[in-house]
Amino acid sequence: MAPTHDPQLLKGVLSLLLLRLLAERESYGYEVVQRLHALGLSDISEGSVYPALARLEREGRVEARLVASRSGPARKYYRPTAAGVQALAEGTASWLSLAAVVHPVLVRRLPDPPTSPEDT
Amino acid sequence: MATSRRTLDRLHIERAVWTMDARLQDLPRRSRIARRRELRDNLRAAAEDVGGRQAVRQLGDLRVLAAGYLTAEYGELSRRPSWAAAALALLLVDAVMTVLEHVARTAFDAGITATAPRISGTFHWTGVPYLISDETFTYLNGTYTSVGGAWTPLVYVLMFAGAFVGGRMWRLISARLRQRRQTRLAVTEEKSGSRA
């Protein structure tokens, strides 16, 4: 049973994840979804990935090209533009600096709850 | 058996694709077609893995997906043109004019036949100023044929002005400018076996 992730948290980092995956290897929509699932993010649906790709394309952070497919019509492959690579670098730095602050706080051991007189 | 399953998958996919297309009517035409084709291709790829029905199910709520595409096109809170409102404005002017024409002609006919139900002769109706041109009614034993009575160019101007204003069509200009900025897709041949 794969762990479920907070949709709001996922939404915040989805663009960053997509840029990262596409920087590693250009992919078409469904392939990106499969790669996300392979990372353990199985609760990310196609319905959130496809519009996110469209938004990145509109913002000029990814560009698309049609590649002929053996199994049917040409597929639309995405890859980051120069602006996308820059956005990825900035986003990664921002995420890491935030995680560096948040993570130690969240993994700190909580103090023991105070014992009430009735317990003794 | 495999063929029938493939056909069923295609039907599931096409139903989802065209449902989505209907929800994306407010996108510019080229963009809507591109989204439709891409969605179909992705669904076909998914169907090879999990079947058509499951591939469509994995999309989630199509309304949410459509809203996502519209937001991707026009921005989070930007104002969008509405093709549906434009079509409604066209239909509204058309309906109003049709009713007006029918009522006016019926009234004219009633005025003529009220005095002499079995009348014969030719009568001239001046139409409705600025909207409906004049019309000639030829009666034979109380029934008529008519020539004229066309809508004036002003009606068509009103119709398209209503569609432009109602559909907020000026917002298409910014969408067009965005589209021009987008990189043109280059179709390249994939060498067989080049992809892992």
Interface residues (C-beta under 8 A of the other chain):
Chain A: Y28 G29 Y30 E31 V33 S45 E46 G47 S48 Y50 P51 A52 A54 R55 E57 R58 G60 E63 A64 R65 L66 V67 A68 S69 R70 S71 G72 P73 A74 R75 K76 T81
Chain B: R35 R37 E38 L39 D41 N42 L43 R44 A45 A46 E48 Q58 L59 G60 D61 L62 V64 L65 G68 Y69 T71 A72 E73 R178 R181 Q182 T183 L185 A186 V187 T188 E189 E190 S192
